[in-house]
Amino acid sequence: SIMRKKKTTDPPHPPADLSEGKEKLRLKQEVGLMSGMSLIAGTMIGSGIFMSPEWVLYHMGSPASSLLVWAACGVLATFGALSYAELGTIIKESGGEYIYILRIFGPFPAFLCAYTSVILVRPAGLAAMCLSFAEYAVAPFYPGCSAPQVAVKCTAAACILILAVINCLNVRLATSVMNIFTAAKLLVLLVIVVAGLVLLAKGQTQSFQNAFQNTTTSIGAVGVAFYQGLWSYDGWNNLNYVTEELKKPEVTLPRAVMIAIPLVTCLYLLINVSYLAAMTPSEMLSSGAVAVTWGDKVLGNWTWLITLSVALSTFGSSNGSFFSGGRMAYIAAREGHMPDILSMAHIRGLTPSPALLFTAAMSIIMIISGTFTTIVNSVSFITWLFYGTTISGLLYLKIKKPELPRSYKVPIIIPIIVLISAVYLVLAPIIDQPQTEIFYIILFIFSGIILYFSLIRFKCHPRFLQRVTLHLQLLLEVAP
């Protein structure tokens, strides 16, 4: 069948063993602690820290309040990742939010999560990263003027195709790329941090005088500022998408989270301080690419190093997002919530190549029609909606199912804080600054209800799709 014939009337409460399930081909367990840390840090450190600081400052109104937002975003990402780490030790399956919602709340909300994430959220996030990569990659070819959008979007599409080839070949190649690019981007960020500390030592502290002046009091503006800041931390949950590919997940998952995210948070704060030491707030707000403006002021003729480094950093981040994003489609299809072809793995490479190719195709569509800022705000709204749902599932398990075996426990106050923050981030922009993009996203989620009952509950599958699936299986050399 095109959709896996799974029970859709599963009980809403999880069984004693939440990780039951069999498969004939398994993805290789090749992700260790170092690769896990690289997946988290390498995905988080990407376009956000080079694109978002000016927008956080714009919405908060003052340097000090923007730094507080960056610190709060780091704490929230750490709390969220620690909560997810406990879920990963209870439900030892790949798939992130989708698999947790499925095992705890049942198939209907899980399908809505998968449908929205696979078709909209993950491709849109990857498209935003690749657009950032393209902006910096083509900038040297158009000195003194903005690069044409055709060149930017074609470069972004080429980036996605290259990532698809890398990730479809084998897991080890993809993780090696992550490790190399993570090391390279950390070196670049250290250069920015050290240069900023030197500027502060020389007395360039004008941006920090009356640092709270003009701070906004609008809850909607604060929510949007958090969206932009949290975009830079996006990827804190990526290791949960590849749990089945982790070596000793009960140990690797919590350790990688506890090392990688605090490291990234400290770097982000120091980088923002460096930006503010080199530029006044007004200069940051008028900068189209804050890292390049910083390079012009600090490095002079060596600014091209920053441009190159940002492009490489964003490419590495896109690779990490692509690596984990394809797993969502793979796991959802394996559970019968997506076309069956997406649940198959390559017979030699043992990679979920159909799911990866589907993610690449959807991302290219997003590139054609989207812009960076619109994508970030839209994606952030919907991701925190599902983050909140997932965290509420963890609270349910901690209260109602304390007997479930788990090798790691997070204090209950931490998921409570994350849940409250998620509710705020979802509701504040809607109440204070409603946007048409959010309305369209809500309509998109509700359209999933129609698809769920027609395709999953009542199994209305066109027969010709079976032949299409068989041909694709032969063409792509994949098996269930």
Disulfide bonds with the S-S distance in Angstrom:
none
